[in-house]
Amino acid sequence: MAYTLSINYSIYCLYLKDTRCGKIRYGRQNYDYEEGSIVSFAPGQVATTEIENGVKPSGRGILFHPDLIRGISLGKEMKHYSFFSYESNEALHLSEKEREIIVDCMDKISIELEHSIDKHSKRLISKNIELLLDYCMRFYERQFTTRSEVNKDVISRFEMLLDAYFQNEDIRQEGLPTVKYFADKICLSPNYFGDLIKKETGKTAQEYIQNKLIDVAKEWILGTDKTVSEIAYELGFQYSQHFNRFFKKNVGHTPTEYRKLQA
């Protein structure tokens, strides 16, 4: 038996779990382990956790309002901490040494909060939060590396889905392929999926999609008698002029010029 807990967050939250709280999965696969993991949430997110009866969640965390970092360097850098938009099934799993570092960062923040407020307080608190988040970024990059076999499977599935997208007319009627479309198909959040693709291939997911789009466009321009407008529409472009600009930006020639040059 279990019960479900839902929280609608209006603040930034980062939790370090000390005990197993319930079943957690990585995409469609079970996590390697569940203790010593970090989950994070941003304002506007709704988190739902299934907690087993008899289990008492234990851990520590840091919660801070967006106003704390507004107008300072951390506020401007928050968009780079993409893990705040990861799903809870894409948690960060820490080694014992990594856990010690995170706990040390949290302890420093706690000490500062217990100190009498003075003109240095806000800056020191925000700097320590930034240090904590930077370590999380480093450890997530390590996790992408240690999960290389799982990641390769994601890349393979992404490539298969890309091929299927351009082979299926019904799917293409949805318009140009998006990162969110493929992330949803692979059961990952768009940010986690994008970061994984970047780590594994050196290209962003959007660049990967655009390269495939260009390859298919070249194939259809040279291998069929379809007009440029027909190709644009079948690729998912709403207007052929948008396709012309996109193609020229990436190839250096318009579709018509490219067809003539290769004739």
Contacts in CASP RR format, 6 or more apart in sequence:
PFRMAT RR
TARGET T0000
AUTHOR 0000-0000-0000
METHOD contacts of the structure
MODEL  1
MAYTLSINYSIYCLYLKDTRCGKIRYGRQNYDYEEGSIVSFAPGQVATTE
IENGVKPSGRGILFHPDLIRGISLGKEMKHYSFFSYESNEALHLSEKERE
IIVDCMDKISIELEHSIDKHSKRLISKNIELLLDYCMRFYERQFTTRSEV
NKDVISRFEMLLDAYFQNEDIRQEGLPTVKYFADKICLSPNYFGDLIKKE
TGKTAQEYIQNKLIDVAKEWILGTDKTVSEIAYELGFQYSQHFNRFFKKN
VGHTPTEYRKLQA
1 52 0 8 1.000
1 53 0 8 1.000
2 22 0 8 1.000
2 50 0 8 1.000
2 51 0 8 1.000
2 52 0 8 1.000
2 53 0 8 1.000
3 50 0 8 1.000
3 51 0 8 1.000
3 53 0 8 1.000
4 48 0 8 1.000
4 49 0 8 1.000
4 50 0 8 1.000
4 51 0 8 1.000
5 48 0 8 1.000
5 49 0 8 1.000
5 51 0 8 1.000
6 46 0 8 1.000
6 47 0 8 1.000
6 48 0 8 1.000
6 49 0 8 1.000
7 41 0 8 1.000
7 46 0 8 1.000
7 47 0 8 1.000
8 44 0 8 1.000
8 45 0 8 1.000
8 46 0 8 1.000
9 41 0 8 1.000
9 42 0 8 1.000
9 43 0 8 1.000
9 44 0 8 1.000
9 45 0 8 1.000
9 46 0 8 1.000
9 47 0 8 1.000
10 43 0 8 1.000
10 44 0 8 1.000
10 65 0 8 1.000
11 43 0 8 1.000
11 63 0 8 1.000
11 64 0 8 1.000
11 65 0 8 1.000
11 66 0 8 1.000
12 40 0 8 1.000
12 41 0 8 1.000
12 42 0 8 1.000
12 43 0 8 1.000
12 63 0 8 1.000
12 64 0 8 1.000
12 65 0 8 1.000
12 66 0 8 1.000
12 78 0 8 1.000
12 84 0 8 1.000
13 40 0 8 1.000
13 41 0 8 1.000
13 61 0 8 1.000
13 62 0 8 1.000
13 63 0 8 1.000
14 38 0 8 1.000
14 39 0 8 1.000
14 40 0 8 1.000
14 41 0 8 1.000
14 61 0 8 1.000
14 62 0 8 1.000
14 63 0 8 1.000
14 132 0 8 1.000
14 133 0 8 1.000
14 136 0 8 1.000
15 38 0 8 1.000
15 39 0 8 1.000
15 40 0 8 1.000
15 59 0 8 1.000
15 60 0 8 1.000
15 61 0 8 1.000
16 36 0 8 1.000
16 37 0 8 1.000
16 38 0 8 1.000
16 59 0 8 1.000
16 60 0 8 1.000
16 61 0 8 1.000
16 94 0 8 1.000
16 99 0 8 1.000
16 102 0 8 1.000
16 103 0 8 1.000
16 106 0 8 1.000
17 34 0 8 1.000
17 35 0 8 1.000
17 36 0 8 1.000
17 37 0 8 1.000
17 38 0 8 1.000
17 39 0 8 1.000
17 57 0 8 1.000
17 58 0 8 1.000
17 59 0 8 1.000
18 35 0 8 1.000
18 36 0 8 1.000
18 58 0 8 1.000
18 59 0 8 1.000
18 60 0 8 1.000
19 35 0 8 1.000
19 55 0 8 1.000
19 56 0 8 1.000
19 57 0 8 1.000
19 58 0 8 1.000
19 59 0 8 1.000
20 34 0 8 1.000
20 35 0 8 1.000
20 55 0 8 1.000
21 34 0 8 1.000
21 49 0 8 1.000
21 51 0 8 1.000
21 52 0 8 1.000
21 55 0 8 1.000
21 57 0 8 1.000
22 34 0 8 1.000
22 49 0 8 1.000
22 50 0 8 1.000
22 51 0 8 1.000
22 52 0 8 1.000
22 55 0 8 1.000
23 50 0 8 1.000
23 52 0 8 1.000
24 30 0 8 1.000
24 31 0 8 1.000
24 34 0 8 1.000
24 37 0 8 1.000
24 88 0 8 1.000
24 89 0 8 1.000
24 91 0 8 1.000
25 31 0 8 1.000
25 89 0 8 1.000
26 32 0 8 1.000
26 89 0 8 1.000
26 90 0 8 1.000
26 147 0 8 1.000
26 150 0 8 1.000
27 89 0 8 1.000
27 90 0 8 1.000
27 186 0 8 1.000
27 187 0 8 1.000
27 188 0 8 1.000
28 187 0 8 1.000
29 150 0 8 1.000
31 37 0 8 1.000
31 91 0 8 1.000
31 93 0 8 1.000
32 93 0 8 1.000
33 93 0 8 1.000
36 93 0 8 1.000
36 94 0 8 1.000
36 99 0 8 1.000
37 91 0 8 1.000
37 92 0 8 1.000
37 93 0 8 1.000
37 94 0 8 1.000
38 91 0 8 1.000
38 92 0 8 1.000
38 94 0 8 1.000
38 102 0 8 1.000
38 136 0 8 1.000
39 47 0 8 1.000
39 88 0 8 1.000
39 91 0 8 1.000
39 92 0 8 1.000
40 83 0 8 1.000
40 84 0 8 1.000
40 86 0 8 1.000
40 136 0 8 1.000
41 47 0 8 1.000
41 84 0 8 1.000
42 84 0 8 1.000
42 85 0 8 1.000
43 66 0 8 1.000
47 88 0 8 1.000
49 88 0 8 1.000
51 57 0 8 1.000
60 103 0 8 1.000
60 106 0 8 1.000
61 106 0 8 1.000
62 106 0 8 1.000
62 109 0 8 1.000
62 129 0 8 1.000
62 132 0 8 1.000
64 129 0 8 1.000
66 75 0 8 1.000
68 122 0 8 1.000
68 125 0 8 1.000
68 126 0 8 1.000
69 75 0 8 1.000
69 78 0 8 1.000
69 126 0 8 1.000
69 129 0 8 1.000
72 122 0 8 1.000
72 123 0 8 1.000
72 126 0 8 1.000
73 126 0 8 1.000
73 130 0 8 1.000
74 126 0 8 1.000
74 127 0 8 1.000
74 129 0 8 1.000
74 130 0 8 1.000
77 130 0 8 1.000
78 84 0 8 1.000
80 137 0 8 1.000
81 133 0 8 1.000
81 136 0 8 1.000
81 137 0 8 1.000
82 191 0 8 1.000
82 192 0 8 1.000
82 195 0 8 1.000
83 90 0 8 1.000
83 92 0 8 1.000
83 136 0 8 1.000
83 137 0 8 1.000
83 140 0 8 1.000
83 191 0 8 1.000
83 192 0 8 1.000
83 195 0 8 1.000
85 189 0 8 1.000
85 190 0 8 1.000
85 191 0 8 1.000
85 192 0 8 1.000
86 189 0 8 1.000
86 191 0 8 1.000
86 192 0 8 1.000
87 188 0 8 1.000
87 189 0 8 1.000
87 192 0 8 1.000
90 188 0 8 1.000
90 189 0 8 1.000
90 192 0 8 1.000
92 136 0 8 1.000
92 139 0 8 1.000
92 140 0 8 1.000
92 143 0 8 1.000
93 143 0 8 1.000
94 102 0 8 1.000
94 139 0 8 1.000
98 135 0 8 1.000
98 139 0 8 1.000
98 142 0 8 1.000
101 135 0 8 1.000
102 132 0 8 1.000
102 135 0 8 1.000
102 136 0 8 1.000
105 128 0 8 1.000
105 131 0 8 1.000
105 132 0 8 1.000
105 135 0 8 1.000
106 132 0 8 1.000
108 128 0 8 1.000
109 125 0 8 1.000
109 128 0 8 1.000
109 129 0 8 1.000
109 132 0 8 1.000
112 121 0 8 1.000
112 124 0 8 1.000
112 125 0 8 1.000
112 128 0 8 1.000
113 125 0 8 1.000
115 121 0 8 1.000
140 195 0 8 1.000
141 199 0 8 1.000
144 151 0 8 1.000
144 195 0 8 1.000
144 196 0 8 1.000
144 199 0 8 1.000
144 200 0 8 1.000
145 199 0 8 1.000
148 200 0 8 1.000
151 196 0 8 1.000
151 199 0 8 1.000
151 200 0 8 1.000
152 200 0 8 1.000
154 186 0 8 1.000
154 188 0 8 1.000
154 193 0 8 1.000
154 196 0 8 1.000
154 197 0 8 1.000
154 200 0 8 1.000
155 197 0 8 1.000
155 200 0 8 1.000
155 201 0 8 1.000
157 185 0 8 1.000
157 186 0 8 1.000
158 182 0 8 1.000
158 186 0 8 1.000
158 197 0 8 1.000
158 205 0 8 1.000
158 208 0 8 1.000
161 182 0 8 1.000
161 185 0 8 1.000
161 186 0 8 1.000
162 177 0 8 1.000
162 182 0 8 1.000
162 208 0 8 1.000
162 209 0 8 1.000
162 212 0 8 1.000
164 171 0 8 1.000
165 171 0 8 1.000
165 172 0 8 1.000
165 177 0 8 1.000
165 181 0 8 1.000
166 172 0 8 1.000
166 212 0 8 1.000
166 216 0 8 1.000
166 235 0 8 1.000
169 234 0 8 1.000
172 234 0 8 1.000
172 235 0 8 1.000
172 236 0 8 1.000
173 236 0 8 1.000
174 181 0 8 1.000
175 236 0 8 1.000
175 237 0 8 1.000
175 238 0 8 1.000
176 213 0 8 1.000
176 235 0 8 1.000
176 236 0 8 1.000
176 237 0 8 1.000
177 209 0 8 1.000
177 213 0 8 1.000
178 209 0 8 1.000
179 190 0 8 1.000
179 193 0 8 1.000
179 194 0 8 1.000
179 205 0 8 1.000
179 206 0 8 1.000
179 209 0 8 1.000
180 190 0 8 1.000
182 193 0 8 1.000
182 205 0 8 1.000
182 209 0 8 1.000
183 189 0 8 1.000
183 190 0 8 1.000
183 192 0 8 1.000
183 193 0 8 1.000
183 194 0 8 1.000
183 205 0 8 1.000
186 193 0 8 1.000
188 196 0 8 1.000
193 205 0 8 1.000
194 204 0 8 1.000
194 205 0 8 1.000
197 203 0 8 1.000
197 204 0 8 1.000
197 205 0 8 1.000
197 208 0 8 1.000
198 204 0 8 1.000
198 205 0 8 1.000
201 208 0 8 1.000
203 211 0 8 1.000
210 250 0 8 1.000
213 235 0 8 1.000
213 246 0 8 1.000
214 247 0 8 1.000
214 250 0 8 1.000
214 251 0 8 1.000
216 235 0 8 1.000
217 231 0 8 1.000
217 235 0 8 1.000
217 243 0 8 1.000
217 247 0 8 1.000
217 255 0 8 1.000
218 251 0 8 1.000
218 258 0 8 1.000
220 226 0 8 1.000
220 231 0 8 1.000
220 234 0 8 1.000
220 235 0 8 1.000
221 228 0 8 1.000
221 231 0 8 1.000
221 255 0 8 1.000
221 258 0 8 1.000
221 259 0 8 1.000
221 262 0 8 1.000
222 258 0 8 1.000
222 259 0 8 1.000
222 262 0 8 1.000
224 231 0 8 1.000
226 234 0 8 1.000
228 240 0 8 1.000
228 243 0 8 1.000
228 244 0 8 1.000
228 255 0 8 1.000
228 256 0 8 1.000
228 259 0 8 1.000
229 240 0 8 1.000
231 243 0 8 1.000
231 255 0 8 1.000
232 239 0 8 1.000
232 240 0 8 1.000
232 242 0 8 1.000
232 243 0 8 1.000
232 244 0 8 1.000
232 255 0 8 1.000
233 240 0 8 1.000
235 243 0 8 1.000
237 243 0 8 1.000
237 246 0 8 1.000
243 255 0 8 1.000
244 254 0 8 1.000
244 255 0 8 1.000
247 253 0 8 1.000
247 254 0 8 1.000
247 255 0 8 1.000
247 258 0 8 1.000
248 254 0 8 1.000
251 258 0 8 1.000
253 261 0 8 1.000
END
